[in-house]
Amino acid sequence: MKSSHIVDRGTSEENQGNGEQYPPLNIADELQNSYLTYAMSVIISRALPDVRDGLKPSQRRILLAMNDLNLGPNAGTSKCAGIVGETMKRYHPHGEQTIYPTLVRMAQDWNMRHRLVHPQGNFGSIAGLPPAAMRYTEARLSPVSAEMLTDLNYETVDFIENYDGKYREPIVLPCKFPNLLVNGSDGIAVGMATDIPPHNLTEVCNGLIKIIDEPDVTVPELMQIIQGPDFPTGGIVLGKKGILDGYSEGRGKITLRARATINYDANPPQIIISEVPYQVTRNKLAEEIGKLVKNERIKDIREVKDESSARNDEPVRLVIYLKRGGDPELILNQLYQFSQLQKTVSLIMLALVDNRPRTLSLKEMLSEFLRHRSQVIRRRTEYLLREAKRRSHILEGQLYAVSAIDEIIRICRHAPSRAEAKDQLQELKVPAGSLSEALGADNFADLQQEIGVHEVYYLTEAQAEAIVRMQLGQLAALERQEILKEYQGLREQIKTYEELLSDEANIREVIRTELEEIRDKYGEERKTEISAQEAENKNLLDLIADEDCLVTISHRGYIKRLPMDTFSAQHRGGKGVKGSATREEDFTEHFFTAKTHDYLLCFTNQGQLYWLRVVEIPEGSRTSMGRAMPQVLSLRPEEKITSVIPVRELDVSDQFLIMATRKGRIKKTVLSAYRNVRVGGIIGISLDEDDQLVNVALVKEDDEVMLCTKEGLAIR
């Protein structure tokens, strides 16, 4: 493909006065570079979560703004409009249409396994109702989100300037627990997507502890602790194969099913739905079931009632009332098949690692969090060690100052300025003997053994500055003891910090202790059940006995299925019974026996082939007309069923279908050629415009065929 170029207009006579030269630019290269820049911006700054704190930039900035407003777990709630405005002003220069929905989602307990925002007001519902406007709602940080912001002021993470350079924001939160796994995340970037489901906090913490204790642990061994996703709405996950694929390779699919029970005590039985799949709203599910009933895809449902009540601790209770004679097991299986009562959930373990998108296994994701947490604790300890050494250095100078207080007072009284007094204090010689006299022999001996007191001590600039700022009340004997006590406590802390930093194993032990505290404080029982039964593409045959039945099809296309005991044997002279109700000018054209698991191959006069299971034929009474064929099969208006062939299996190579047309064409095709039939049917035989399919017969190779014409001729 030819590349276009931007012409250098700066050298033309018309533009000689602009003083600028524009070099030729390859548009293809520029578009490619610009698109890649845009794509990486979306990936890093918008759509994908960071593996360390599990947050996208918009979520992180909302929590930071709430922290800046001092909206901690123990504070009162504040208007969400103010929170959104503060977020927009400080960190996230986007509209409220993007910030407020993000805030709302973090406050919804049916979307978050452990919500990060404590709501006050209408934040929507699992029924699918929208939240109130942000001027009406209030919020504050939840206790678990406060754990994500702990240690933020200890220089544990790097900060960058915000969009206008007026404020600084952290690139990641310290985060005491792996929020990415606990609350999950989903997002669509350019050319990639992430879909990490929520997990149980207790299980995830125990999994991290297992990695700390046994670094070589495998994913299957971790799965004995972390069983699988734990959705806030509960439900049942069918099988572990998809979970294992997702945890091992970073990608997998699981089947999530709603929790539904059949109440056989009611007459007729009822189907009660008490838990819906993750991110399926209650009202939408009820509406979807209603449409299935209206379109007759699911029959024998009389009514769907929403009996949910938050007051009775039943946020989800959909009761499906059945018609008399309806099979509840059959209907429930149809609901799993046709509605969102059962859905497929993807596991795409994609997250940002060092600002690059990576697909991670479960162990890699946990290990990345441990690496982050190890850096946080090391940096926190280094910060506390620096502060402890700085403070102990000041206190050490104050202890020497107390021992030479008269000389220090004299210097400060006669010095012309504070700066001069500070300089003179740094030249002052403080003998060790005076320190012993001021502190007492026992305290002096302890101090000398701990830090090695010199015979003569000179104050540093920092110590001199602290001394000139001391108040007279600090010179009292009781205050001197407090200074010594604080100094000794700091020396113990310094030893602890230095010991902690001396070995990575010590840091891992701190992480372990913190995880146990988080687990014991916020851990909950699992809500989602992991079933050992693998997901299958179940059909109605799994719930219907394979038994003989009668099938009738009328000339005008009404079909029904009858139990074999509908008709009984009669003795000689019996008057017979009515086998079917028919309209005027209608009569029974096809009447045969079949088993409920059999297929019916239905050929139309246009040469089209449809098939359905016998069990899918509506069951009728002896005197009913049956169901119109277009309601059972997707027939075209001009089509009419001419032949019906019951077969047990379709993938058969020793049986054939012989087709005969009105114009005398004949065709034989192996039965297995028709095993993949679509809903709209397939072409059974190609016909001329003025030809029609007359009849079809199922034969074997050693069968003989007799063809008869309307004139009475026969060919064998």
Secondary structure as the mmCIF struct_conf table of DSSP 4:
data_model
#
loop_
_struct_conf.conf_type_id
_struct_conf.id
_struct_conf.beg_label_comp_id
_struct_conf.beg_label_asym_id
_struct_conf.beg_label_seq_id
_struct_conf.end_label_comp_id
_struct_conf.end_label_asym_id
_struct_conf.end_label_seq_id
HELX_LH_PP_P HELX_LH_PP_P1 LYS A 2 SER A 4
STRN STRN1 HIS A 5 ILE A 6
TURN_TY1_P TURN_TY1_P1 GLY A 10 THR A 11
BEND BEND1 SER A 12 SER A 12
HELX_RH_3T_P HELX_RH_3T_P1 GLU A 13 ASN A 18
STRN STRN2 LEU A 25 ASN A 26
HELX_RH_AL_P HELX_RH_AL_P1 ILE A 27 VAL A 42
HELX_RH_PI_P HELX_RH_PI_P1 ILE A 43 ALA A 47
BEND BEND2 LEU A 48 LEU A 48
STRN STRN3 ASP A 50 ASP A 50
TURN_TY1_P TURN_TY1_P2 VAL A 51 ASP A 53
HELX_RH_AL_P HELX_RH_AL_P2 PRO A 57 ASP A 68
TURN_TY1_P TURN_TY1_P3 LEU A 69 ASN A 70
TURN_TY1_P TURN_TY1_P4 PRO A 73 ASN A 74
BEND BEND3 ALA A 75 ALA A 75
HELX_LH_PP_P HELX_LH_PP_P2 GLY A 76 THR A 77
STRN STRN4 SER A 78 LYS A 79
HELX_RH_AL_P HELX_RH_AL_P3 CYS A 80 ARG A 90
TURN_TY1_P TURN_TY1_P5 TYR A 91 TYR A 91
BEND BEND4 HIS A 94 HIS A 94
HELX_RH_AL_P HELX_RH_AL_P4 GLU A 96 ARG A 105
TURN_TY1_P TURN_TY1_P6 MET A 106 ALA A 107
TURN_TY1_P TURN_TY1_P7 ASP A 109 ASN A 111
BEND BEND5 ARG A 113 HIS A 114
BEND BEND6 LEU A 116 LEU A 116
STRN STRN5 VAL A 117 GLN A 120
BEND BEND7 GLY A 121 GLY A 121
TURN_TY1_P TURN_TY1_P8 ILE A 126 ALA A 127
HELX_LH_PP_P HELX_LH_PP_P3 LEU A 129 ALA A 133
TURN_TY1_P TURN_TY1_P9 MET A 134 TYR A 136
STRN STRN6 GLU A 138 LEU A 141
HELX_RH_AL_P HELX_RH_AL_P5 PRO A 143 LEU A 149
TURN_TY1_P TURN_TY1_P10 THR A 150 ASP A 151
HELX_RH_3T_P HELX_RH_3T_P2 LEU A 152 TYR A 154
TURN_TY1_P TURN_TY1_P11 GLU A 155 GLU A 155
BEND BEND8 VAL A 157 VAL A 157
STRN STRN7 PHE A 159 GLU A 161
TURN_TY1_P TURN_TY1_P12 TYR A 163 ASP A 164
BEND BEND9 GLY A 165 TYR A 167
STRN STRN8 ARG A 168 PRO A 170
BEND BEND10 ILE A 171 VAL A 172
BEND BEND11 LYS A 176 PHE A 177
HELX_RH_AL_P HELX_RH_AL_P6 ASN A 179 ASN A 183
STRN STRN9 SER A 185 ILE A 188
BEND BEND12 VAL A 190 GLY A 191
STRN STRN10 ALA A 193 ILE A 196
HELX_RH_AL_P HELX_RH_AL_P7 LEU A 201 ASP A 213
TURN_TY1_P TURN_TY1_P13 PRO A 215 ASP A 216
HELX_RH_AL_P HELX_RH_AL_P8 VAL A 219 MET A 223
TURN_TY1_P TURN_TY1_P14 GLN A 224 ILE A 225
BEND BEND13 ILE A 226 ILE A 226
BEND BEND14 GLY A 228 GLY A 228
TURN_TY1_P TURN_TY1_P15 PRO A 232 THR A 233
STRN STRN11 ILE A 236 LEU A 238
BEND BEND15 LYS A 240 LYS A 240
HELX_RH_AL_P HELX_RH_AL_P9 LYS A 241 GLU A 249
BEND BEND16 GLY A 250 GLY A 250
STRN STRN12 ARG A 251 ARG A 257
STRN STRN13 ARG A 259 ASN A 263
TURN_TY1_P TURN_TY1_P16 TYR A 264 ASP A 265
BEND BEND17 ALA A 266 PRO A 268
STRN STRN14 GLN A 270 GLU A 275
TURN_TY1_P TURN_TY1_P17 TYR A 278 GLN A 279
HELX_RH_AL_P HELX_RH_AL_P10 ARG A 282 LYS A 294
TURN_TY1_P TURN_TY1_P18 ASN A 295 GLU A 296
BEND BEND18 ARG A 297 ILE A 298
BEND BEND19 ASP A 300 ASP A 300
STRN STRN15 ILE A 301 ASP A 306
STRN STRN16 SER A 309 SER A 309
TURN_TY1_P TURN_TY1_P19 ALA A 310 ASP A 313
STRN STRN17 GLU A 314 GLU A 314
BEND BEND20 PRO A 315 PRO A 315
STRN STRN18 LEU A 318 LEU A 322
HELX_LH_PP_P HELX_LH_PP_P4 LYS A 323 LYS A 323
TURN_TY1_P TURN_TY1_P20 ARG A 324 GLY A 325
HELX_RH_AL_P HELX_RH_AL_P11 PRO A 328 PHE A 338
BEND BEND21 SER A 339 SER A 339
TURN_TY1_P TURN_TY1_P21 GLN A 340 LEU A 341
STRN STRN19 GLN A 342 ILE A 348
STRN STRN20 LEU A 350 VAL A 353
TURN_TY1_P TURN_TY1_P22 ASP A 354 ASN A 355
STRN STRN21 ARG A 356 THR A 359
HELX_RH_AL_P HELX_RH_AL_P12 LEU A 362 SER A 403
TURN_TY1_P TURN_TY1_P23 ALA A 404 ALA A 404
HELX_RH_AL_P HELX_RH_AL_P13 ILE A 405 HIS A 414
BEND BEND22 PRO A 416 SER A 417
HELX_RH_AL_P HELX_RH_AL_P14 ARG A 418 GLN A 426
TURN_TY1_P TURN_TY1_P24 GLU A 427 GLU A 427
STRN STRN22 LYS A 429 PRO A 431
HELX_RH_AL_P HELX_RH_AL_P15 ALA A 432 LEU A 439
HELX_RH_AL_P HELX_RH_AL_P16 ALA A 441 ILE A 451
BEND BEND23 GLU A 455 GLU A 455
STRN STRN23 VAL A 456 TYR A 458
HELX_RH_AL_P HELX_RH_AL_P17 GLU A 461 VAL A 468
TURN_TY1_P TURN_TY1_P25 ARG A 469 ARG A 469
HELX_RH_3T_P HELX_RH_3T_P3 LEU A 472 LEU A 475
BEND BEND24 ALA A 476 ALA A 476
HELX_RH_AL_P HELX_RH_AL_P18 ALA A 477 LEU A 501
TURN_TY1_P TURN_TY1_P26 SER A 502 SER A 502
HELX_RH_AL_P HELX_RH_AL_P19 GLU A 504 TYR A 522
BEND BEND25 THR A 528 THR A 528
STRN STRN24 GLU A 529 SER A 531
BEND BEND26 ALA A 532 GLN A 533
HELX_LH_PP_P HELX_LH_PP_P5 GLU A 534 ALA A 535
HELX_RH_3T_P HELX_RH_3T_P4 LEU A 540 LEU A 543
BEND BEND27 ILE A 544 ILE A 544
STRN STRN25 ASP A 548 SER A 554
TURN_TY1_P TURN_TY1_P27 HIS A 555 ARG A 556
BEND BEND28 GLY A 557 GLY A 557
STRN STRN26 TYR A 558 PRO A 563
HELX_RH_3T_P HELX_RH_3T_P5 MET A 564 THR A 566
BEND BEND29 PHE A 567 PHE A 567
TURN_TY1_P TURN_TY1_P28 ARG A 572 GLY A 573
TURN_TY1_P TURN_TY1_P29 GLU A 584 GLU A 585
STRN STRN27 THR A 588 LYS A 595
TURN_TY1_P TURN_TY1_P30 THR A 596 HIS A 597
STRN STRN28 TYR A 599 THR A 604
TURN_TY1_P TURN_TY1_P31 ASN A 605 GLN A 606
BEND BEND30 GLY A 607 GLY A 607
STRN STRN29 GLN A 608 ARG A 613
HELX_RH_3T_P HELX_RH_3T_P6 VAL A 614 GLU A 616
BEND BEND31 ILE A 617 ILE A 617
HELX_LH_PP_P HELX_LH_PP_P6 PRO A 618 PRO A 618
STRN STRN30 GLU A 619 GLU A 619
TURN_TY1_P TURN_TY1_P32 ARG A 622 THR A 623
STRN STRN31 ARG A 627 ALA A 628
HELX_RH_AL_P HELX_RH_AL_P20 MET A 629 VAL A 632
BEND BEND32 LEU A 633 LEU A 633
TURN_TY1_P TURN_TY1_P33 PRO A 637 GLU A 638
STRN STRN32 ILE A 641 VAL A 647
BEND BEND33 ARG A 648 ARG A 648
BEND BEND34 LEU A 650 LEU A 650
BEND BEND35 SER A 653 ASP A 654
STRN STRN33 GLN A 655 THR A 661
TURN_TY1_P TURN_TY1_P34 ARG A 662 LYS A 663
BEND BEND36 GLY A 664 GLY A 664
STRN STRN34 ILE A 666 VAL A 670
HELX_RH_3T_P HELX_RH_3T_P7 LEU A 671 TYR A 674
BEND BEND37 ARG A 675 ARG A 675
TURN_TY1_P TURN_TY1_P35 VAL A 679 GLY A 680
STRN STRN35 ILE A 682 ILE A 683
BEND BEND38 GLY A 684 ILE A 685
TURN_TY1_P TURN_TY1_P36 GLU A 689 ASP A 690
STRN STRN36 LEU A 693 LYS A 700
TURN_TY1_P TURN_TY1_P37 GLU A 701 ASP A 702
STRN STRN37 LEU A 707 CYS A 708
TURN_TY1_P TURN_TY1_P38 LYS A 710 GLU A 711
BEND BEND39 GLY A 712 GLY A 712
STRN STRN38 ALA A 714 ILE A 715
#
